[in-house]
Amino acid sequence: MKYKRKLEKEIRCPLEWGVEVFGGKWKSRIICVLYSHKTLRYSQLRQELTNISDAVLADMLKELISDGMVERIQYNEIPPRVEYLLTEKGKSVLPILQSICDWSKKNLLINLKENYLPAKAVIS
């Protein structure tokens, strides 16, 4: 059964769709954690993502699977075992996330210097 959102989002341009697929607080983190670990079980993913509830993690994984970014592999074993990994489509977003991270590092520092630090403070 394919996951279906309760309310469909109104997407007006490709950028909005991209942000919907990998944006937000948790989706980009899930993508990065899966990339760094290759394959993780649900409990391992939950441990890596501190402060995320089970409900939110489950919903984010369902959306990422529905969008073709993450693959869920279920093994017919006892006890049941499920693993999550990035698809090729999921891996293709990593350069974009890295660019956003680089931009954020640069501009966060500028923003801190301009808006939050006393004139005499020095940050390098």
C-alpha positions as CSV (number, residue, x, y, z in Angstrom):
1,M,0.0,0.0,0.0
2,K,1.4,3.4,-1.0
3,Y,1.6,6.1,1.6
4,K,-0.9,9.0,0.9
5,R,-0.8,12.3,2.7
6,K,-3.9,13.4,4.4
7,L,-3.8,16.8,2.7
8,E,-2.1,17.3,-0.6
9,K,0.3,20.3,-0.8
10,E,-0.1,22.9,-3.5
11,I,3.1,23.0,-5.5
12,R,3.5,25.9,-7.9
13,C,7.1,25.5,-9.1
14,P,9.9,23.0,-9.2
15,L,11.7,24.6,-6.3
16,E,8.7,24.1,-4.0
17,W,8.5,20.5,-5.0
18,G,12.2,20.0,-4.2
19,V,11.9,21.6,-0.8
20,E,8.8,19.5,-0.1
21,V,10.8,16.3,-1.0
22,F,14.0,16.9,1.0
23,G,13.4,20.0,3.0
24,G,12.2,20.6,6.6
25,K,13.7,19.8,9.9
26,W,14.0,16.0,9.6
27,K,14.1,14.8,6.0
28,S,17.5,16.3,5.2
29,R,18.9,14.8,8.5
30,I,17.5,11.4,7.6
31,I,19.1,11.6,4.2
32,C,22.5,12.6,5.6
33,V,22.4,9.9,8.3
34,L,21.5,7.2,5.8
35,Y,24.2,8.3,3.5
36,S,26.8,8.2,6.2
37,H,25.8,4.7,7.5
38,K,24.6,3.2,4.1
39,T,21.9,1.0,5.7
40,L,20.2,1.3,9.0
41,R,17.4,-0.4,10.9
42,Y,14.6,1.7,12.3
43,S,16.0,1.6,15.9
44,Q,19.5,2.6,14.7
45,L,18.1,5.5,12.7
46,R,16.1,6.6,15.7
47,Q,19.2,6.6,17.9
48,E,21.1,8.7,15.4
49,L,18.3,11.3,15.2
50,T,18.0,12.5,18.8
51,N,14.9,14.4,19.8
52,I,12.7,12.9,17.0
53,S,9.5,11.1,18.0
54,D,8.6,7.7,16.6
55,A,5.5,9.2,15.0
56,V,7.5,11.9,13.1
57,L,10.3,9.5,12.1
58,A,7.7,7.0,10.8
59,D,5.9,9.7,8.8
60,M,9.1,11.2,7.4
61,L,10.3,7.7,6.3
62,K,6.9,7.0,4.6
63,E,7.1,10.3,2.7
64,L,10.8,9.7,1.7
65,I,9.9,6.2,0.5
66,S,6.8,7.5,-1.4
67,D,9.0,10.1,-3.1
68,G,11.5,7.5,-4.1
69,M,14.3,8.8,-1.9
70,V,14.6,6.0,0.6
71,E,14.2,2.2,0.1
72,R,12.7,0.0,2.8
73,I,13.8,-3.6,2.7
74,Q,11.8,-6.1,4.8
75,Y,13.4,-9.5,5.4
76,N,11.1,-12.5,6.1
77,E,12.8,-13.5,9.3
78,I,11.8,-14.1,12.9
79,P,12.1,-11.6,14.5
80,P,11.2,-9.4,11.6
81,R,14.0,-7.2,10.3
82,V,13.6,-4.0,8.3
83,E,16.4,-1.8,6.9
84,Y,16.4,1.6,5.2
85,L,18.8,2.9,2.6
86,L,19.1,5.7,0.1
87,T,18.0,5.1,-3.4
88,E,20.0,6.6,-6.3
89,K,17.5,9.4,-6.4
90,G,18.1,10.0,-2.7
91,K,21.9,10.0,-3.2
92,S,21.5,12.5,-6.0
93,V,20.3,15.2,-3.5
94,L,23.5,15.1,-1.4
95,P,25.4,17.7,-3.5
96,I,22.4,20.0,-3.1
97,L,22.3,19.5,0.7
98,Q,26.1,20.0,0.8
99,S,25.7,23.3,-1.1
100,I,23.0,24.5,1.3
101,C,25.3,23.5,4.2
102,D,28.2,25.4,2.8
103,W,26.1,28.5,2.1
104,S,24.6,28.3,5.7
105,K,28.0,28.1,7.3
106,K,29.2,31.2,5.4
107,N,26.1,33.2,5.9
108,L,25.4,32.2,9.5
109,L,28.8,33.5,10.5
110,I,28.1,36.8,8.6
111,N,24.7,37.1,10.3
112,L,26.1,36.5,13.7
113,K,28.8,39.1,13.2
114,E,26.4,41.7,12.0
115,N,23.4,41.1,14.2
116,Y,24.3,39.4,17.5
117,L,27.8,40.2,18.5
118,P,29.2,43.3,20.2
119,A,31.4,45.4,18.0
120,K,34.5,44.3,19.8
121,A,33.9,40.6,19.6
122,V,36.1,38.7,17.2
123,I,35.1,35.4,15.4
124,S,37.4,33.7,12.9
